[in-house]
């Protein structure tokens, strides 16, 4: 299949073919407005990579923790959230390709303990699947793996890196510290892209991000409804949406469609689980990205819905003050420090992590919680004892297991299904009477 009129690598062709098939599927289903909007967004991201490979640009690579509004302030430059590529390969392409990228990165010298999203990103770059950047822009979050991955990408590409230091605490002083770094990054971005940074473009991106956040905040509220109006798997797609489309019309469109679909389904008396919802859960930590059908299995096997997870949860701190460049820079800093998933929970004291856990369980009227612990997530496993104590204190049934959200070889899906079956049949069903 030719993408944008040209033959592409098998990897890109596979992603595009997968998206095209899902587009056709969801276009024929009037009840899949939310998933259809995601597929349209993923299509635009894939086509964006193709245009950049053809020489469109200059391009600025950025990591998961970056909210791209600052880069969108550059005139005729393009931001590229590089970690979205292997994630997309897992979601709509071939997860075995992602395993290949991981193995390639480890063979290149990246430690096995580094998060698979960083290893797979480097592996896809080593394979030549990403366009050459003018420069790299990153933040030192959401985890320590980023501190390994971004310098490795700088060495591989031979291009300069600007890394924003995200501090340990969350106060006004820390937010101002991050905002100053963003302001200092503007000359760096201008120098290495050769493009002028324009306040009006930055403001337009921030305004779109605010609109996107408003829709997502509404969507968060709508998913609290009993029964939950939408399927489980949409919640974990929010992070790819933020990484790739914050500050864009596409991001606004997808968030608007998600909220609209949830609102309409509630009005019609429709719900996510065929046959009726019996078990409500929150999913704390990493999503099942190597097998998105797992969420369908939970719904059909146990009539269980995942109402919200850490990746879908949107704290109110996401709205930015558009008064001036300085207030927008500070708003973007606050957004990253206090709202971005994992950065919000894993920087500083563990209190926010525990408090969000309790808040989600209560607000989304859950019957159980899931801790899906990524094997590479040292912060999460470092705090698992505190999380179990909090769950015990609040009387929350907690299922925890270890896996890798991109590398299905670490814990087979059949093993995870057995864990869920045991926990639900032996703990949840007897508890619910």
C-alpha positions as CSV (number, residue, x, y, z in Angstrom):
1,X,0.0,0.0,0.0
2,X,1.3,3.4,-0.9
3,X,1.1,6.1,1.8
4,X,0.8,9.7,0.4
5,X,1.6,8.4,-3.1
6,X,4.9,6.6,-2.2
7,X,6.0,3.2,-1.1
8,X,7.1,3.2,2.5
9,X,8.9,0.9,4.9
10,X,7.0,-2.3,5.9
11,X,6.8,-0.8,9.5
12,X,4.9,2.3,8.4
13,X,2.8,0.3,5.8
14,X,1.7,-2.0,8.6
15,X,0.7,0.9,10.9
16,X,-1.2,2.6,8.1
17,X,-2.9,-0.6,7.0
18,X,-4.0,-1.3,10.6
19,X,-5.4,2.2,11.0
20,X,-7.2,2.0,7.6
21,X,-8.9,-1.3,8.6
22,X,-10.0,0.1,11.9
23,X,-11.2,3.3,10.3
24,X,-13.5,1.3,8.0
25,X,-14.7,-0.7,11.0
26,X,-15.6,2.3,13.2
27,X,-17.0,4.3,10.3
28,X,-19.6,1.6,9.8
29,X,-20.5,1.6,13.6
30,X,-22.6,4.7,14.6
31,X,-21.8,3.9,18.3
32,X,-18.0,4.3,17.9
33,X,-17.7,8.0,17.6
34,X,-14.9,8.2,20.1
35,X,-12.7,5.4,18.7
36,X,-13.3,6.7,15.2
37,X,-11.9,10.1,16.2
38,X,-8.8,8.4,17.6
39,X,-8.3,6.5,14.3
40,X,-8.5,9.7,12.4
41,X,-6.0,11.3,14.7
42,X,-3.6,8.3,14.3
43,X,-4.0,8.6,10.6
44,X,-2.9,12.2,10.6
45,X,0.1,11.3,12.8
46,X,1.3,8.6,10.4
47,X,0.9,10.9,7.4
48,X,2.9,13.5,9.3
49,X,5.8,11.2,9.7
50,X,5.7,10.4,6.0
51,X,5.8,14.1,5.1
52,X,8.7,14.7,7.4
53,X,10.6,11.7,5.9
54,X,10.0,13.4,2.5
55,X,11.8,16.5,3.8
56,X,9.0,18.6,5.3
57,X,10.3,20.4,8.4
58,X,12.5,21.3,10.2
59,X,11.4,18.9,12.9
60,X,11.8,19.0,16.6
61,X,11.8,15.7,18.4
62,X,10.3,15.7,21.9
63,X,9.6,13.1,24.6
64,X,6.5,12.0,26.5
65,X,6.6,14.6,29.2
66,X,6.6,17.6,26.8
67,X,3.4,19.5,26.1
68,X,4.2,20.7,22.5
69,X,2.7,24.2,22.6
70,X,6.1,25.9,22.9
71,X,7.3,24.1,19.7
72,X,4.1,25.0,17.9
73,X,5.0,28.6,18.4
74,X,7.8,28.2,15.8
75,X,6.9,29.4,12.3
76,X,6.8,26.6,9.8
77,X,8.5,24.1,12.0
78,X,7.1,20.7,13.1
79,X,7.0,18.9,16.4
80,X,7.3,15.1,16.5
81,X,6.5,13.2,19.6
82,X,8.8,10.3,18.9
83,X,7.5,7.9,21.5
84,X,4.1,7.8,19.8
85,X,5.6,5.8,16.9
86,X,6.3,2.5,18.7
87,X,3.1,3.0,20.8
88,X,1.1,3.2,17.6
89,X,2.9,0.2,16.2
90,X,1.7,-1.7,19.2
91,X,-1.9,-0.4,19.1
92,X,-2.7,-0.7,15.4
93,X,0.3,-2.4,13.8
94,X,2.4,-5.4,14.9
95,X,3.6,-5.7,18.5
96,X,6.4,-8.0,17.3
97,X,7.9,-5.1,15.5
98,X,8.0,-3.2,18.8
99,X,9.8,-6.1,20.4
100,X,12.3,-5.9,17.5
101,X,12.9,-2.2,18.3
102,X,13.4,-3.1,22.0
103,X,16.0,-5.8,21.1
104,X,17.8,-3.4,18.7
105,X,18.1,-0.8,21.4
106,X,19.5,-3.3,23.9
107,X,22.0,-4.6,21.4
108,X,23.0,-0.9,20.9
109,X,23.9,-0.7,24.6
110,X,20.7,0.6,26.3
111,X,20.3,-1.3,29.6
112,X,17.5,-3.8,29.8
113,X,16.1,-2.1,32.9
114,X,15.2,1.1,30.9
115,X,11.5,1.5,30.1
116,X,10.4,-0.3,26.9
117,X,8.8,2.9,25.5
118,X,12.3,4.5,25.5
119,X,14.0,1.4,24.2
120,X,11.5,0.9,21.4
121,X,11.8,4.6,20.4
122,X,15.5,4.4,20.2
123,X,15.2,1.1,18.3
124,X,12.9,2.6,15.8
125,X,15.3,5.5,15.3
126,X,18.2,3.1,14.8
127,X,16.2,1.4,12.1
128,X,15.7,4.7,10.3
129,X,12.0,4.9,10.7
130,X,12.0,8.5,12.0
131,X,13.0,11.7,10.2
132,X,16.2,13.4,11.2
133,X,15.6,16.1,13.7
134,X,16.9,19.7,13.7
135,X,17.1,19.4,17.5
136,X,15.7,17.5,20.5
137,X,13.5,19.0,23.2
138,X,12.6,17.2,26.4
139,X,11.8,17.3,30.0
140,X,13.4,15.2,32.7
141,X,10.1,13.3,33.3
142,X,7.9,11.4,33.6
143,X,10.6,8.9,34.8
144,X,14.3,8.3,35.2
145,X,14.3,6.3,31.9
146,X,14.0,9.6,30.1
147,X,17.3,10.7,31.5
148,X,18.9,7.7,29.8
149,X,16.9,7.7,26.5
150,X,17.2,11.4,25.4
151,X,21.0,11.7,25.7
152,X,21.3,8.4,23.8
153,X,19.1,9.9,21.1
154,X,21.3,13.0,21.1
155,X,24.4,10.9,20.6
156,X,22.7,8.8,17.8
157,X,21.3,11.7,15.9
158,X,24.2,14.1,16.4
159,X,21.8,16.9,17.1
160,X,21.6,19.2,20.1
161,X,19.4,18.5,23.1
162,X,17.6,21.0,25.4
163,X,16.3,19.2,28.5
164,X,14.1,21.0,31.0
165,X,14.7,20.0,34.6
166,X,11.4,19.1,36.4
167,X,12.0,19.7,40.1
168,X,11.1,17.4,43.0
169,X,8.3,19.6,44.5
170,X,5.1,21.2,43.1
171,X,4.9,24.7,44.5
172,X,4.7,28.1,42.8
173,X,8.5,28.5,43.0
174,X,9.0,25.2,41.2
175,X,6.5,26.1,38.5
176,X,8.2,29.4,37.9
177,X,11.5,27.6,37.7
178,X,10.2,25.4,34.9
179,X,8.6,28.4,33.1
180,X,11.9,30.2,33.1
181,X,13.5,27.2,31.4
182,X,10.8,27.2,28.8
183,X,11.5,30.9,28.1
184,X,15.2,30.2,27.8
185,X,14.5,27.4,25.4
186,X,13.0,29.7,22.8
187,X,16.4,31.0,21.5
188,X,17.6,27.4,21.4
189,X,14.7,26.3,19.3
190,X,15.0,29.3,16.9
191,X,18.7,28.8,16.5
192,X,18.6,25.1,15.6
193,X,15.4,25.1,13.5
194,X,16.2,28.4,11.7
195,X,12.6,29.5,12.4
196,X,11.2,32.5,14.2
197,X,9.2,31.9,17.4
198,X,6.0,33.9,17.3
199,X,3.9,34.7,20.4
200,X,0.6,34.7,18.4
201,X,1.3,31.1,17.3
202,X,2.1,30.0,20.8
203,X,-1.1,31.7,22.1
204,X,-3.2,29.9,19.4
205,X,-1.7,26.6,20.5
206,X,-2.4,27.3,24.2
207,X,-6.0,28.3,23.4
208,X,-6.6,25.0,21.6
209,X,-5.0,23.1,24.5
210,X,-7.4,24.8,26.9
211,X,-10.4,23.9,24.7
212,X,-9.1,20.3,24.6
213,X,-8.7,20.3,28.4
214,X,-12.3,21.6,28.9
215,X,-13.7,18.8,26.8
216,X,-11.6,16.2,28.6
217,X,-12.6,17.5,32.0
218,X,-16.2,17.1,30.9
219,X,-15.4,13.6,29.6
220,X,-13.9,12.7,33.0
221,X,-17.1,13.7,34.7
222,X,-19.3,11.8,32.2
223,X,-17.3,8.5,32.8
224,X,-18.3,8.7,36.5
225,X,-21.9,7.9,35.4
226,X,-23.4,4.6,36.5
227,X,-23.4,2.6,34.3
228,X,-20.3,3.9,32.5
229,X,-21.3,5.1,29.0
230,X,-18.1,4.2,27.0
231,X,-15.9,1.2,26.6
232,X,-12.8,0.7,28.8
233,X,-10.1,1.0,26.2
234,X,-10.6,4.7,25.3
235,X,-9.2,5.8,28.7
236,X,-5.7,4.7,28.1
237,X,-5.5,6.4,24.7
238,X,-5.5,9.8,26.3
239,X,-1.7,10.0,26.7
240,X,-0.9,9.4,23.0
241,X,-3.5,12.1,22.3
242,X,-1.8,14.6,24.6
243,X,1.7,13.8,23.4
244,X,0.8,14.0,19.7
245,X,-2.1,16.5,19.5
246,X,-2.2,19.0,22.4
247,X,-2.4,22.5,20.9
248,X,-3.9,21.4,17.6
249,X,-7.3,21.3,16.0
250,X,-7.1,17.5,15.9
251,X,-6.7,17.3,19.7
252,X,-9.7,19.5,20.2
253,X,-11.7,17.4,17.8
254,X,-10.9,14.1,19.4
255,X,-11.6,15.4,22.9
256,X,-14.9,17.0,21.8
257,X,-16.0,13.7,20.1
258,X,-15.2,11.7,23.3
259,X,-17.3,14.0,25.5
260,X,-20.1,14.2,22.9
261,X,-20.3,10.4,22.5
262,X,-20.4,9.9,26.3
263,X,-23.0,12.6,26.8
264,X,-25.2,11.2,24.0
265,X,-24.9,7.6,25.3
266,X,-26.0,8.7,28.8
267,X,-29.0,10.5,27.3
268,X,-30.0,7.4,25.4
269,X,-29.6,5.1,28.4
270,X,-26.7,3.2,26.7
271,X,-23.7,1.7,28.5
272,X,-20.3,0.2,27.7
273,X,-20.7,-3.4,28.8
274,X,-22.9,-5.8,26.8
275,X,-25.5,-7.3,29.0
276,X,-25.1,-4.7,31.7
277,X,-22.3,-3.5,33.9
278,X,-21.5,-5.6,37.0
279,X,-18.0,-4.6,38.1
280,X,-16.5,-1.1,38.0
281,X,-12.7,-0.7,38.4
282,X,-10.0,1.9,38.2
283,X,-6.7,1.0,36.5
284,X,-3.7,2.5,38.3
285,X,-0.5,2.6,36.3
286,X,0.4,1.4,32.8
287,X,-2.2,0.3,30.2
288,X,-2.4,-2.9,28.3
289,X,-1.0,-1.5,25.0
290,X,0.4,-4.7,23.6
291,X,-3.2,-6.2,23.5
292,X,-5.9,-3.6,23.5
293,X,-8.5,-6.3,23.1
294,X,-7.8,-7.3,26.7
295,X,-10.3,-4.6,27.7
296,X,-12.9,-6.1,25.5
297,X,-12.2,-9.5,27.2
298,X,-12.8,-8.0,30.6
299,X,-16.1,-6.5,29.5
300,X,-17.4,-9.7,27.9
301,X,-16.0,-12.2,30.4
302,X,-16.8,-10.4,33.7
303,X,-19.0,-7.5,32.7
304,X,-16.3,-5.3,34.1
305,X,-15.6,-1.8,32.9
306,X,-12.4,0.2,33.5
307,X,-14.0,3.6,34.4
308,X,-10.7,5.6,34.6
309,X,-6.9,5.1,34.7
310,X,-3.9,7.2,35.5
311,X,-3.4,8.0,31.8
312,X,-6.9,9.2,31.2
313,X,-7.3,11.2,34.4
314,X,-7.2,14.9,33.8
315,X,-6.5,17.2,36.7
316,X,-8.1,20.7,36.6
317,X,-4.6,22.3,36.6
318,X,-4.6,21.8,32.8
319,X,-6.2,25.1,32.0
320,X,-3.7,27.9,31.1
321,X,-4.0,31.7,31.7
322,X,-3.8,33.3,28.2
323,X,-3.2,36.8,29.4
324,X,0.5,37.1,28.3
325,X,3.4,35.0,27.1
326,X,4.7,34.8,30.7
327,X,1.3,33.5,32.1
328,X,1.1,31.0,29.2
329,X,4.6,29.7,29.9
330,X,3.8,29.4,33.6
331,X,0.5,27.7,32.7
332,X,2.3,25.2,30.5
333,X,4.8,24.6,33.3
334,X,2.0,24.0,35.8
335,X,0.3,21.7,33.3
336,X,3.4,19.5,33.0
337,X,4.3,19.5,36.7
338,X,0.9,19.1,38.2
339,X,-1.3,17.4,35.5
340,X,0.7,15.2,33.2
341,X,0.2,11.5,34.1
342,X,3.1,10.0,36.0
343,X,4.9,13.4,36.3
344,X,2.1,14.5,38.5
345,X,2.1,11.3,40.6
346,X,5.8,10.3,40.6
347,X,7.7,13.5,41.2
348,X,8.1,14.4,44.9
349,X,6.3,12.9,47.9
350,X,4.1,9.9,47.3
351,X,1.1,11.7,48.8
352,X,-0.3,12.8,45.4
353,X,0.0,9.3,44.0
354,X,-1.9,7.9,47.0
355,X,-4.5,10.7,47.1
356,X,-5.2,10.4,43.4
357,X,-5.7,6.6,43.9
358,X,-8.3,7.2,46.6
359,X,-10.0,10.0,44.7
360,X,-10.4,8.0,41.5
361,X,-11.7,5.0,43.4
362,X,-14.3,7.1,45.2
363,X,-15.3,9.5,42.4
364,X,-15.7,6.8,39.8
365,X,-17.6,4.5,42.2
366,X,-15.3,1.6,41.7
367,X,-15.6,-1.9,43.1
368,X,-11.9,-2.7,42.8
369,X,-8.6,-1.3,41.7
370,X,-5.9,-2.6,39.4
371,X,-2.1,-1.9,39.8
372,X,-0.6,-2.9,36.5
373,X,3.0,-2.5,37.3
374,X,5.4,-2.0,34.4
375,X,8.5,-4.0,34.9
376,X,10.6,-0.9,34.0
377,X,8.7,1.5,36.3
378,X,11.0,1.7,39.3
379,X,9.1,4.6,40.9
380,X,5.9,2.6,40.9
381,X,7.2,-0.6,42.3
382,X,9.2,1.5,44.9
383,X,5.9,2.8,46.2
384,X,3.8,-0.4,46.0
385,X,4.0,-1.0,49.7
386,X,2.5,2.4,50.4
387,X,-0.2,1.8,47.8
388,X,-1.2,-1.5,49.3
389,X,-1.4,0.1,52.8
390,X,-3.6,2.8,51.4
391,X,-5.9,0.2,49.8
392,X,-6.1,-1.7,53.0
393,X,-6.8,1.4,55.0
394,X,-9.7,2.4,52.6
395,X,-11.0,-1.2,52.1
396,X,-10.2,-1.2,48.4
397,X,-9.7,-4.6,46.8
398,X,-6.4,-4.3,44.9
399,X,-5.1,-6.6,42.2
400,X,-1.4,-6.1,41.4
401,X,0.7,-7.8,38.8
402,X,4.0,-7.2,36.9
403,X,4.1,-6.9,33.1
404,X,5.5,-4.7,30.3
405,X,2.9,-2.6,28.5
406,X,4.7,-2.8,25.1
407,X,6.7,-6.0,25.3
408,X,4.3,-9.0,25.5
409,X,7.1,-11.4,26.1
410,X,7.6,-10.3,29.7
411,X,4.2,-11.6,31.0
412,X,2.0,-13.5,28.5
413,X,-1.6,-12.2,28.2
414,X,-2.9,-15.7,29.3
415,X,-1.1,-15.3,32.6
416,X,-2.6,-11.9,33.2
417,X,-6.1,-13.3,32.3
418,X,-5.6,-16.0,34.8
419,X,-4.7,-13.5,37.5
420,X,-7.9,-11.5,36.8
421,X,-10.0,-14.6,36.7
422,X,-8.7,-15.7,40.1
423,X,-9.0,-12.3,41.7
424,X,-12.5,-11.5,40.4
425,X,-13.9,-15.0,41.1
426,X,-12.3,-15.4,44.5
427,X,-12.3,-11.9,45.9
428,X,-14.7,-9.5,44.0
429,X,-17.7,-11.7,43.3
430,X,-17.9,-13.1,46.9
431,X,-17.4,-9.5,48.3
432,X,-20.3,-8.2,46.2
433,X,-22.6,-10.9,47.5
